[in-house]
Amino acid sequence: MRRGFTQALQHGWRQAVRTARSMIGVPDYDTYVAHMRRHHPDRTVMTYAEFFNDRLQARYRAGGGRCC
C-alpha cells in the first residue's frame, strides 16, 4: 500500500509541475520528445538545453518585449 501511495504522490507532483510550467509559458520537453518520435522519427530530437533555448527565443523574438 505504501508503494502505491508513493507512486500516486510522485505522479501528482509531476502533474503539478507540468501544470505550473504550462501556466508560466515553459513548454514540456517530454511532450516535445514524444511528439518528435511519433510524428517525425527521421528528425533529430533536440537536447533539453537546445529545446529550452529554442522555446525561449521563440517566446521573446516575436513580441519584442511588450508589456501588456
C-alpha positions as a printed Julia matrix, in Angstrom:
68×3 Matrix{Float64}:
  0.0    0.0     0.0
  2.79   2.42    0.79
  4.35   1.96   -2.65
  1.05   2.8    -4.33
  0.74   5.95   -2.26
  4.3    7.0    -3.12
  3.7    6.42   -6.82
  0.45   8.4    -6.69
  2.23  11.22   -4.87
  5.03  11.28   -7.46
  2.51  11.29  -10.31
  0.59  14.14   -8.67
  3.8   16.13   -8.22
  4.78  15.66  -11.88
  1.33  16.81  -12.98
  1.52  19.86  -10.71
  4.94  20.81  -12.09
  3.72  20.3   -15.67
  0.67  22.49  -14.99
  2.74  25.24  -13.35
  5.22  25.28  -16.23
  2.37  25.47  -18.72
  0.82  28.41  -16.85
  4.02  30.45  -16.97
  4.82  29.54  -20.56
  7.58  26.95  -20.12
  6.97  24.16  -22.63
  7.18  20.5   -21.67
 10.27  18.72  -23.0
  8.82  15.23  -22.53
  5.79  16.14  -24.64
  8.12  17.51  -27.33
 10.2   14.32  -27.38
  7.1   12.12  -27.6
  5.74  14.26  -30.45
  9.02  14.12  -32.37
  9.32  10.35  -32.0
  5.7    9.8   -33.02
  5.39  12.28  -35.89
  8.96  12.97  -37.05
 11.03   9.82  -36.43
 13.52  10.81  -39.14
 14.44  14.12  -37.46
 16.96  14.59  -34.66
 15.47  15.39  -31.24
 16.95  18.49  -29.59
 18.65  18.14  -26.22
 16.87  19.72  -23.26
 19.24  22.72  -23.39
 18.66  23.2   -27.13
 14.9   22.84  -26.66
 14.83  25.33  -23.79
 16.87  27.91  -25.73
 14.72  27.44  -28.83
 11.49  27.99  -26.88
 12.97  30.96  -25.04
 13.99  32.61  -28.31
 10.61  31.88  -29.88
  8.82  33.41  -26.92
 10.74  36.68  -26.87
 11.62  37.08  -30.55
  8.11  37.76  -31.83
  6.78  40.35  -29.38
  9.88  42.44  -28.96
  9.44  42.99  -25.24
  5.9   44.25  -24.92
  4.4   44.94  -21.54
  0.68  44.37  -21.97
